[in-house]
């Protein structure tokens, strides 16, 4: 029960004396998704910035691994 986001929203709203509305739930869901997208972006950008400089080593490693002896 403690992991349910809607349950937490209902408990927080009832503790503050407010009734949760659809707008509150949509806004909370929107910010949760936005945060997830931002985390993915922050994790991906450094990889994309470093990869071009290290690409020759990746290609060289693939070529060495592909040669059968």
PyMOL commands that set and color helices and strands:
alter all, ss='L'
color gray80, all
select helices_A, chain A and resi 5-16+22-66
alter helices_A, ss='H'
color red, helices_A
deselect
rebuild
show_as cartoon
